[in-house]
Amino acid sequence: MQIVMIGSGYVGLVSGACFADFGHDVVCVDKDAQKIAKLKDGGIPIYEPGLDQLVSGNVAAGRLSFSTDLAEPVAKADVVFIGVGTPTRRGDGHADLSYVYAAAKEIAEALDGFTVIVTKSTVPVGTGDEVERIIRETNPSADFAVASNPEFLREGAAIEDFKRPDRIVVGIEDEKARAPMEAVYRPLYLNKSPILFTRRRTSELIKYAANAFLAMKITFINEIADLCEKVGADVQDVSRGIGLDNRIGAKFLHAGPGYGGSCFPKDTLALAKTAQDYDSPVRLIETTVAINDNRKRAMARKVIAAMDGDVRGKRIGLLGLTFKPNTDDMREAPSIAIVQALTDAGAKVVAYDPEGMNAARELLPEIDYVQSAYEVADGADALAIVTEWDAFRALDLPRLKTLMKAPVLVDLRNVYSPAEMTEAGFHYSSIGRPDADAPAA
């Protein structure tokens, strides 16, 4: 099939490359001329494991190409996906749909023959209705159908998620859209991936409801972790104990510094705002948003507490900056609030992240960046593990202790065990577990 992907960001590029790998002919379109030039030269504007090989292989096979002009590829397309950004709108928390609507207008002007226009971007309920209205108003004679097909990709595992999905959700109002959408995903039938066809508004809500539920699950275990610290329980054992119940499941029950990234923060807020507009507030989600926002700065207070309440003039090292490992994404990362709170308290912050430092420098220019975990430790009064990169899971603890001014480690991801850190001679603080102190000399 002839597919056009409008938007070559995270969702658009991963989806376009995977569709091409299925055997479809795909053109990824983006208005950012620098990004398209980089892609044409073999560069990848984002970090996602395996994406560079996937893109280069399909470009070499002639199935994947890039353009700044959508008119020609859209005219030839069977299916056009809209995969542009829907960031939080300044001032009111709603999703900013200006890029989606601008894309719809341009698509309308280029249509030639029956085409399915699909919102792949995460959009509030009713967006598909407005996309359809814009296209009909712009090109009254156009033959088209508008569908919803939300993505469920985890950064760091996006290719695997796309090729072996739990489910594929497609929302349609016109039955003419069903056959083309089935054809787009036919290569996945061998994996027996279920395709759920729904009404368009239902599909749009499924995406928000799924992300909100996962965000709520993360926030739940973080609050349980706080209680564990007060009563002397171990949140990891609590997590295992409840996660073994198959009605609950173990995923997203890992206590930490709060959720971040490109999806959960903006999607929970957008869902809450949409619900308020319809006079049907989702109070659990509103509370989840508030708790998560407060938690990030609270993690800095945890570091300060490990330093007996005073970090002024102290050198604090951060291991990891991105919101999760295996990505260079700094959007809404807990590290941002942690750095701001530590510097507000007078600390000097130094950090290392395997992939995220270029993006971090734009957001956090006030801190020092080094090239390894051991450089972070050199002369540090305390270390904090903020992102659980594999590179931080088996650090040379004796070497770390020798480099540090004081052996204080705050583990915001529970990478190490308290007993291990005690034996290594550290004052160790983690999430939802009792602090561990090295034995007196």
N, C-alpha and C positions, 0 to 999 in steps of 0.2 A: 504494500500500500504506500501511497504518497502521503507523508506526514510532515506537518510544519509545527515546530515548537517555538512559540513566541516567548522570548526570555531565555537567556543562557546563563542564569545564575545557578544556584545549587539544585533546585528542583528541575529546572529546564534542561540543564546540561546532563545530569544523571539520567533523567527520563529519556531524553533524546538519544543518548548514546546506547542505552539499553534497548530501546525500540529498534535502533539500527542493528544492534547485535542479534535481534530476532529475525532480521532479514528485510525489514522495511526500509524504504528510502526516506531519509530524514534530513530536513533543513532546519537548523537552529538559527533563529533570527534575534538580533539584539540591536538596540539603538546605540549602544556603547561601541564606537568604532575601534577603540583601543582593545577592548575585550575580544572583539571579533578578529582583529589583526593578530592578536596573541594566539587565539585558537587556530587560526589558519597557519601560523608558524609552528604549531605543535606544542604551544604552551597551555597550561591549565591554570585558570585564575583562582581555583579553590583547591584545598587539600582534601582528598577523599581517597582512601586506599584502593588501588587498582583502577582508578578512573583514567589515569594517563594512558595505560595500555589499552583500555577499552576504547577510548576516543581514537588513538592513533591507529589501532587495528581496523576500525570501521571507516575511518577516513581513507586509509590505504585501499580498502575494499570498494570504495566508491559509494558506500551507503550513507555516509554522514558528511554533511557540508555545513558551512556557516556563511551568514549574510547579514548585512545591515538593512537590506531592502526586502520587505515582505510581499510586495505586490506580485511578483512573478511566481514565487513558490506557492503562495496562497491560491492563485488562480488554477494551479495544477493539483492542488491537494484534495485528498479524500477526507482527511481529518486534520483540523487545526487545533492545537492545544494552546491555551493561554497559561503560561507558567511564570508570570511576572510577580514582583513583590507586592505584598499587601501589609506594609508596616503599620504600626500603631499610629493613628492620626494624632498630631499634637493638639493638646488642649482638652480632648474629650474621651480618649481611650478607644474610640471606634477604629475599625480597620480602615485604612486609607485605600480606597478602590479606584483612585484616579488612573493608575497604570492599567488596570483591567479594562476600564471603560474606554480609555484612549486606544487600547489595542483592539477592542471590539469595533470601534469606528473605522480604524484603518483596515481591519479584516473585511468589513462590509463593503468598502470601496473596491476591494480586489476580488471578490467572489465571482466564480464562473462555473456554473453547474452545481449540482447538489453537494453540499459540504456539511460535515458535522463540526460544530465549534464547541470545544470542550474546556470548561474551567478546571484546570489542574491546580491552580493556586488555591490556597485556603481562603474561602470567602464566606461571609455571613449569609444566613438564610435570605433568599429572595434576590441574590446577586444575578443568578441565571435569568430571572425574569427581566431584570434591567438590561442585561447583555442582549437578550432577544429583542427588547424594545428598541435599543440603540441601533441594532443592525437593520431592523425593519424600517426604522425612520430614515436611516442613511441610504439604504438601498431597497426600496419597496418591492422590486421585482426579484430579489434574491431568493434562491431555493436552498434552504438550510434548516438545520435543527440545532438546538443548543442543549448540551448535556453537561452533567457534573461528574467529575472523576477525581476525587481527592486523592492526594498521595499520602502514604504512610511510611515514610522513609526515615530511618534513624541515621543521623550523621555518624560516620565511621563504619557503618554497615549498610550503606544505601544500595549498593549494587546487589548484594545478597537479598535485601528486602524487596527490591524491585523484581528480581528474577524468581524468587521463592516466597511470594507474599502469603500472609495468612488469609487474605481475602482481597478481592477487587470490587470496589463499590462504584456503580454507575447509576446516575440519576437521569432519567429521561421523561419528557412529556410527549414526545413524538415517536411513535413506534418505528419510523423510518431510520432513527438513529441506532436502533438495537443491532442490526446486522453489521454495520461498519464497526461498532465498538466491540462486538464479538470477534470480528476479523482482526482487529488491532491486537487483541489479547489471546488469539488462538494458539500461538506458540507456547503459552503457559498451560494449556490443557493437559499436556503430558505430566506436568507436576500436580495436576488435579487441584489447582488453585480455584476456590469457589468464587464465581462472579455473582454478586448480589445486585440485581436490578431493582431500583426503587423509583419513586417520584423524585424530581429534581431537588425540591426543598428538603426532603428527607436525607438525601445524599449529602447536601451541604451541612446539615446539622450533625450527621454521623461523625464527620471529621472533628468538629469542635467538641462534641460529647466525648469522643475517645481521648483526645488530648487532655481535656479537663479532668476526666476520671483518673488518668495516669498521674497528672500533676497533683491531684488530691491524694492519691496513694503515697506519693513521695512525701507530701506535707504531713500526712498522717504518721508515717514512721519517724519523721523528724521530731514531731511533738512527743511521740512515745519515747524517743531517744532522750529528750529533755527530762521526761519523767524518770527514766532509768537512772539518769545521773543523780537525781534527788533521792531515790529510794535504794540505790545500790544494786540495781539489776543490770543485765547485759543486753543491750539492744540487738546484738547480732543473734543471740540465742532466742530472743523474743521474735525476731524476724523469721528465723528458721521455724520456730514453733508454729507461727500462724501461717507461714508460706507453704508448709506441708499440707495444709488444708486445700484441696483442689478447688474449692469454691473461692479461695482467695488468691493462691498462686504466689510464687516467690519473687517474680519480677517486679521491679520498681519498689522494693522494700529495703533499699540500702540507704541507711541514714547518712546524711552529709550536710553540706553547707547551703542547700537549697537548689532548686532547678533554675536553669538558664537556657540560653540558646535562642534560636530563631522562631521556635514554635510555641512552647508552653507559655512563656510570659505573655506574648501578644494574643494568643488564642484564648487563654482563660479570661483575659481582660475584655476581648471583643465579645465573647459569649456572654459575659456578665452585662455588658452594655446593651447587647441585642435583647437580652431577656428583660432588662429594665424598660427598653423602648416598647416592648409588648406587654408591659405591666405583669410580668411573670418572673420575678426575680429569682435567681439561682443563688441562694444565700450561702450554700456550702462552697460554691466556687468563689464568691466574693470574699469569704473568709480565707480560703486557700491563697488567693492573691495577696491579701494583707499579711498573712503569716509568712509567706515566702519572701516578700519584700523586706520584712523586719529581720528575718533570719540571717540574711547575708551580712548585714552590719553586726549582728550579734556574734558572728564568727570572729570578727576582729576583736570584740570584747573578750572572747575566749582566749585569744592569743595574749591579749593584754593581761588577763587574769593569771596566765601561766608565768608572766613576768612580774608577779606580785603587784600588779596594778599600775605599773609605770614603765612606759616604753620610750619616754622622751630621751632623744639622743642615742637610742639603742639601734643596732643594726638587725633588722628582721628579714630573714630570707624566705621567699615563697617558691615552692616547687610546684610548677604548673600554674597556668593562667587561663587557658581555654575552659569553656563551660563543661567539657567532657573530654576524654582522651580520643585520639584518632581523628581529630579535626583541628583546623586552625581558626575556628569560629569563636569570636570573643563577644558576640551579641548577648547582652544581659548576663554575662558570666559573673558568678559570685566574687571572683577575684577583684572586680572593679570596685564594689562596695567595700571589700576588705582592705584594699589598698587605700582608698579614700579615708576610711576610719583610722587606719594606722598612721597615715601621714598627718591627719588632723590631730592625733595624739602626740605628734612630735617624733615619730619613728623614722628612721632612714630605711627604705625598703629596697631590696635587691631581689631579682627574680630570674628564673630560667623556665622556659617551656620548649619542648622539642619542635613544635610547629607554629605556635601562636604569637611569637614575639614581634613579628612585623606588624600584625594587626594591633597588638597590645601597645606598641609605641605610639600609635595615633591616639589611643584612648587614655593612656597612662604615661605621658611624657616625663612625669616627675620622678620616676623611679629608675634605678640602674638595672641594666640587663647584662647577663653574663652567659657563658656558653656551656655550662655543665652544672650538675647538682653540687659538685664539690667546690666549684667556684662560688656558688651561693653560700655554702657552709663556711667558707674561709672568713674567719673573724666575726661570724654571726653570733649575736646574743641569743637568738632563737630561730628555729626553722618551723615552717608550717607547710604541710602537704595539702595543696588546694585542689589539684587534679590528679587522678590516679593513673597516670601514664605508666606503662610497663617498665619504663626506664627507672622508675622510683620504687619498684617493688622489691628489689634485692640490692639495696645500697650497702656499701661496705661500712657498717656501723662504727667499728673502731676508727677507721679513717675519718669518718664524719665527725666523730667526737673529738679527735685530735685537732681537726681544723677549726672547730667552733670555739668561741670565747667562753660559752657556757652550754652544757649539754641539755638544752631544752627543745623538745620536739612536740609540736601540736599537729596531730594527724586528723585532718578534717574528712578523711575518706576511710579511716579504719583499715589502712593497708597493713599495719604491723600489729602484733599481739602485745599486750601490756607486759607479759612475762618476758618476752624476747627483749623488749626495750629496757626493762629493769636490769636484766642480766648484762646488757650492753652499757649500762651506766648512765642512762638518760632519765631526766624528769620528763615523763610522757603523759600527754593529755590527748584523749580521742573523743569520739562522739558516742554518747549513750553508754559509756563504760567508765568504771572508776579510774581515776588518775593513778599512775604508777610512778613511784620514786625509786631512784637508784639507792641501794643500801649505803648507809653511812660508811665512810672510809675508816 
